[in-house]
Amino acid sequence: MPPNLGLQGPLRRVIRAVLKLLSDPALQPHRATLIGGLAVSILVKPRYTADVDFLITDFNEDILNRLIEVAPRYRFGFRVENPLDFARRHFVVLLLHLPTGIAVDIALGFTPFEKGIADRAFQVEMGQLALRVATPQDLLTMKLVSQRPIDIIDIRQIMLQHPDIDLKQVLYWVHEFAQAMEAPEVYQRALQILEQSSAEQTEGGV
């Protein structure tokens, strides 16, 4: 299924600004991949999303420092008082695109799974915009770890539109995250979500 390329308005403007920021020569080298609800909207089914999420990998401490330094030049503010300290502790840079007021999360990926997301991502062309987007399988994995109500909806849509996803591989990574988080209930809940989603598709004649 071709990606949905109907992205319009403020979100397109924010993505353009993020790509300009992350293309700054001072921030090279790294790899940036679109994840989160906007990626689901592009690849699976359009839905409302209030923010933009990117994952960057292959970065180092110097690049993180420079990201905090140069972001204001591209009209980004910060959503926490000490963004560098927050990023070091939580592995995410919390930005605010000042012209639109849209929140942007730049996740800092360093695990094998997150580096794999960048390896497997593919390029999507949206008019004059070109960005790398996480695969539906990787989006499914991340959402089975997060398990928010909106994630459950996205999980069902991803499974409906992409029935050939390797669920064994997905569950391997969910299990790895659950162990790292010392939260075995995350894995058990993921199994339940997948079972329920599969049952709903069967009942619906999918």
N, C-alpha and C positions, 0 to 999 in steps of 0.2 A: 504494500500500500504506500503510495507516495505521501510525503509529509504534508501536513496542512500549512500552507504558506500565507494564510490570510492575516498575519499579524499587522496591526495598524496602530496609528496614534501614538500615545505617550510611551507605550512599551517598546515600540520600534525605536523611538528617540532615545530611550534609556539604553537599549542594547547597543545602539551606535556609539553612545558615549562610553559605555563600558569597554567596547572593543578598541576605541581610541586610547583609553587609559591603559589597557593591558598591552597595547602595541607600542607604548612609550619605549624608546631605546634603553632607558635606564632600568627597565624591568625585565630585560632579556638575559638569559633564555628561560622560558617556562612554557607550559602548555595550558590553554584555557578551554574548558568544556562547559556548555550550558547543561544544567541539571534542573531538578525541581519541577514545579507545576507548569512553568512556561515550556519546558522541554516536552512534557506530556501533551500540552496543548498543540504543539507543533507536530509531534509524531503520531499521536493517538487520537485525541478528540479535543476540540476547542473547549476551554472552560475558563471561568474567571480566575485570575490570579493577581494578587495585590503587590507582588514583589518579583525580583529577578535573582536567580541563583546561578553562580558560576563556580566551578571547581578549577583550581590551578594546581599543577603538579610540576615536578622538576625545578622547584624554587629553592632558595636558601635564605639565611637570615638577612643578608644584605638586600636581597630583592624585596623581602617583607618590609624592611626599613624604608626602602625607596618607594614602595607602594604607598605607605602612609604619607610620605613626604610629597609625592607628586599628585596624589588624588585631588587636592583642592584646585590644582591648575585646570582640571577637567570638570570643575563645578560639582564636585562631590564633597559633602560634609560627612561627619561621623555620628553614629547613633549612640556612642558611649563616650565617657569622658576621657579615658585613656585607651585609644584604639590599639596601640601597639602592645600594651600589657594584656589587654583582652584577647588579642589575636594569639599571643604566645600561650595563653592558658587554655583557650577554647578552640584554637585552630580555625578561626573564621574572622574575616574583616567585615565589620558592619558599616556599610556606607549608606548615604542618603543622596540621591540625585536631586540637587537643590532646585533646578528649574521645574521639575515635575512633582517633587515630594515623594517619589517612589523609592522604596527601600531596595538595596542591593546587598546580597550576601556573597562574599568571596570566600568560599571554603578552601582551606589549605590542606591538600591531600598528600599523604606520605605513606599510606599503607599499600601493600601489594594490590589490593582490590581497587583502591582509588587510582593508582598508576595504571591499572588495567583499564579503567574507565576511559582514560585519555588514549590508550592504545587502540581501543575498540571504537571510539567515537568516529562519527562520519560527518562530512561537511554538508551543510544545507545552505542553499542559495535562496535569499529572500530579496529580490530586486538587486540593489547594489550592496546588500549585506551578505557576508559569507561568515558562517560560524560553525564550530564543531559542536555536535549535540550527542549526548549520551545515548546508547542504544536502549530500546525498550526493555531488554533483559536486565541491564544495569539499573535502569529506573525502577523496575519491579523490585530488585534486590534492596535498594535504598528505602523504598516505601514499606517493604515488609519489616525493615528494622525500625522505622519511625512510628508507624502504626497509628497516626493521627486519623480522625474521622475522614478528612479529605484524602488521606493516603489510601484508605480502604476503598473509596470511590475510584481513585486512580488505578488501584490494583485490579479491580473488576474490569475496567475499560481496557487496560493493557492486555489482560488475559483474553478478553473478547476479541480484540483486534489482532493479537499476535499469539495464536494458540500453539505455535511451534517453539515457544521459548523452552529452553532446557531448565526445567524446574529442579532437577537434581543439582545442577551447578548453582542455581539461585539459592537453594537451601543450604548448600555447603557454605556459602559466604554468610548467610544469615546466622548459621550456627557459629561461625568464626567470630562474628561481631557479638553475638550473645555471650560467648565465653569471655571475650575481652572486656565486656561490660559487666561481667559477673551477674548476668541477668538471664538465667535459663528460661524464664517465662516468656522472653521475647521470641525465642525459637518455637516454643509450644504454641504461642499465639499465632505465629506465622503459619504453622501447619494448619491451624483451625481456619485461618482466613483463606488459605488456598483451597482447603477442602470445601468450605462454604461457597467460594466463588465458582469452583468447578461444578458443584451441585446446582447452583443457580443457572449456569449455562446449559446444563443437561436438561433441566426443567423447562428452560426457555426454547429448547429445540435447537440450540447452537451446536 
